[in-house]
Amino acid sequence: ATKYNGSLPGGDHGRKRSRFALYRRAKANGVKPSTVHILSNPQDSKAVNSRGQHSISFTLSRNQTVVVEYCHDNNTDMFQIGRSTESPIDFVVTDTPGGSQESEDSSSAPSTISRFACRIVCDRNPPYTARIYAAGFDSSKNIFLGEKATKWKNPDGHMDGLTTNGVLVMHPVGFPEEPTLPNASRLSLE
């Protein structure tokens, strides 16, 4: 049987641990949406993304891409989760035995976890609300959602979308209703 919130076979160490507590960072590193660009030329998207700031590209068709640029947010901390061992990932996660049913040989089976799976953005002030967002920013501070990825425009005009692999959110028995550690963030999805 697969065991979650237990121990990893090689031991809980480094960024690869089976349980994590989120603490207020010494300096805020959160980001929030700022400028939106609607582009008709795919080459324009590369020019926008090369500015060294966080951005998400939503490819709607060959002739239309929406790029949302993000700016610094002093009121939030961001934590990124994924299979990648690159530095933007705060918590490296791996498949548990039996996590992929594609092959008997787990070393050759495709992973069920994205390299940049998701990010958690936590308010730095009470009640420390935490929100999960699909996909994490890569080392170039970009997220790309291709033409086939599920995406939509919200009633407020903001773009949103999904990654190939989802995120399973569990609420284990005995999970405290209120954080017991100072500056800990409790997960509450909205």
N, C-alpha and C positions, 0 to 999 in steps of 0.2 A: 504494500500500500504506500502511496505517496504521502509524505509527511510535510506539512507546511508549518511555519513558525516554530520549527524545531531546530535541528542542527544540520549544517552542511556536511557531506561525507568527509571532506578534508579539514573540517573544523571551521569555526566562525572567526575569521580574521580579516584584517585590511578592509577594503571596500566591498568584499564579498562576504556578507553576513546574512543570516536568515531573519534577523529582526533589527529594526532601526528606530531610534528616537530622534526627532527633529528638534533642534535647539535654535534659539534666536542667534543669528550670525553677528559677529563683531561689527560688520558693516553690511548694510542692505545691498543685495545683488539682484533684486527682483526687476522685472521689466513689465511694461504695459504698452498696449497698442498706441501708435501715434499716427503717422502718415500712411495713407492708402494710395497706391499707384495702380491704375488700370492700364495694362500694356498690350499692344497688338503685335509687337515684334518680340519673339523669344530672346533675341540678343539684348534687348533693353532690360530684361529681367536680370541678366548677369551684371549689367552696369549698376543697377540699383543695389544688388546684393553684395557688391564689392566695397561698400563704404565702411565695413568693419563694425556695423551695428547689427543687432538682432533683427531678423526678418523671417517672415513666412511667405513662401510663394505657393499660390493656389493656381495650378494650370487648369483652366476651364476647357480650352480647346487649343488647336494649333495656332489660332489667331488671337487668343485672349488669355492673359495671365493677370491675376490680381496679386500684388505684392503688398503685404502689410509690414511696415517698419515699426519697430518697438523702441521705446526710450526707457531710460532708467526710472525705477520707481523706488523712492526712499522709504515707502511704507510696507514693502514686502521683501521676503526672502524666498529665493528659488532653489529647489533641490531637484536634480535630474537623476533619472533612473533608467538603466538600460544594460544591454549585454556588452556594449563597447567598453574597453578599458581606457579610452581617451580621457583626458583631463576634465572635459566639461561634465562627465558623468560622476556624480557624487556617490551613488550606490550602484555597484556592479552586481547584476543578478544573473544567475545561470539556471538552466532547466534542471528540474528535479528528476530523479530516475522515474521513467514512465511518463514524463511530461510530453514527449513526442511519440506518437504511435506510428510514425511513418516507416520505421525500420527496427529490426531486432537489435542491430548494432547501433547503440546510442552515439558512438563517435562519428558515424556518417549520417545520422539523422538530421534533418533541418531543424533549426532551433524554433521554438515557439515564442521566443522573446526577441523583440526588435533591438537593434543596436542602440537606438535612442528612443526607448519605449514611451516614456512620459515624463512630465515635470509636475512637481507639486509647488504651488505658490502659497505661502503662508503670510498672513498679516502679522506685522511685528508687534502689534498692540492687542490687548484683550478685545474680543474673546479668542484671538489667535486663529481665526477661521482659515482653513486650508482648502484649496481647490486643486483638483487634478485636471491636467490638460493633456490631450493626446500629443505625443511626440516630444522629444527633447531637442534642443539646439545642438548642432554639431560643432566641431572645433572652429568652423568659420562663422559661427553664430547664426546659421541658417537652418530652416526647415523647408523641405520641398515636398509638396503633395502633388503627385503626377496627375495626368489626365484621367486615369482610371480610379483614383482614390475617391471615396465618397466625400462630397463637400457640399455646402449650401450657404446661402446668404440669410442671416437672421432678420427678423422684422426691423431691428434697429440699424440694419445696413452692414453690420460686421460679418465677415466671413468666418466659417467654422468648418471643421472636417474631421475625418477619422483616419487612423493609420491602419495598415494591413492587420496587424495583431492587436487585439484589444488588451485591456488591463482588467484583471480580476480583482475586485475589492472585497475583502472578507472582513467580518467583524467577529473575531474569535470570542468564545464564551469566556467571561471574566475580564474582557477589555474594559478598563476603567471609563466611567462616564465623564469624569473630569480628570485632566492631567494632574499627576502627582509631582512631577518634576518642574522646577521653575523654568519659565519660558518655553515649556514644551508645547507643541502644536497638536491639537486634537483634530482628526480628520472629520469634516462635515461637508458632504457633497451638496451642491445646490443645483 
